[in-house]
Amino acid sequence: MSKGKNFQYIGPIDSVQIHLPNCGTITCDNGVTFEVCANDAKVLAGNPDFKAASASKSSTDPKEVKE
C-alpha cells in the first residue's frame, strides 16, 4: 500500500467537499492539514486550491460525508 500524502486546502472559501477516486467524499477546511492516499494525492497535486503540507504539522483526518 502506498504511503499517504498531507495537503492543505488554501482556496477562497472556508471549506470544500471533494470527491476522490480512492478516499471517497471528504470535507476539507481551509488551512487544516489532512492526509490522502498516494493515488489521490496525484489528483490534488494539480489543483491550485490545494498545497502539499509538511508531515510534521499536526494533521487531522478528513471528515467523511454521510450520504
NUTOR-144930 format. One line per field, with one value per residue (C-alpha): x, y, z. Coordinates in nm, 2 decimals. Layout:
REM residues N
c1: c(X, ...)
c2: c(Y, ...)
c3: c(Z, ...)
REM end
This chain:
REM residues 67
c1: c(0.00, 0.13, 0.20, -0.04, 0.04, -0.05, -0.23, -0.40, -0.69, -0.60, -0.89, -1.11, -1.39, -1.40, -1.43, -1.50, -1.63, -1.42, -1.48, -1.16, -1.14, -1.00, -1.09, -1.44, -1.61, -1.42, -1.46, -1.15, -1.14, -0.93, -0.58, -0.63, -0.38, -0.53, -0.40, -0.50, -0.36, -0.08, -0.31, -0.55, -0.25, -0.18, -0.53, -0.48, -0.12, -0.25, -0.52, -0.41, -0.66, -0.45, -0.09, 0.13, 0.18, 0.46, 0.41, 0.55, 0.24, -0.04, -0.28, -0.64, -0.85, -1.07, -1.44, -1.63, -1.96, -2.26, -2.50)
c2: c(0.00, 0.35, 0.59, 0.89, 1.25, 1.56, 1.85, 2.18, 2.34, 2.71, 2.81, 3.12, 2.97, 2.83, 2.46, 2.23, 1.88, 1.69, 1.36, 1.15, 0.81, 0.62, 0.83, 0.90, 1.23, 1.43, 1.78, 2.00, 2.30, 2.60, 2.58, 2.25, 1.97, 1.63, 1.31, 1.13, 0.81, 0.85, 0.79, 1.06, 1.29, 1.29, 1.44, 1.72, 1.80, 1.96, 2.17, 2.53, 2.53, 2.26, 2.26, 1.99, 2.02, 1.91, 1.58, 1.73, 1.96, 1.82, 1.65, 1.57, 1.30, 1.44, 1.43, 1.17, 1.28, 1.06, 1.03)
c3: c(0.00, -0.08, 0.19, 0.23, 0.15, 0.35, 0.19, 0.29, 0.12, 0.06, -0.17, -0.13, 0.09, 0.44, 0.34, 0.04, -0.02, -0.27, -0.44, -0.47, -0.65, -0.35, -0.04, -0.15, -0.04, 0.22, 0.36, 0.37, 0.60, 0.48, 0.63, 0.80, 0.71, 0.60, 0.46, 0.14, -0.02, -0.28, -0.57, -0.46, -0.39, -0.77, -0.82, -0.56, -0.67, -0.99, -0.82, -0.73, -0.43, -0.25, -0.14, -0.02, 0.36, 0.58, 0.76, 1.07, 1.11, 1.31, 1.07, 1.11, 0.93, 0.67, 0.75, 0.55, 0.42, 0.50, 0.21)
REM end
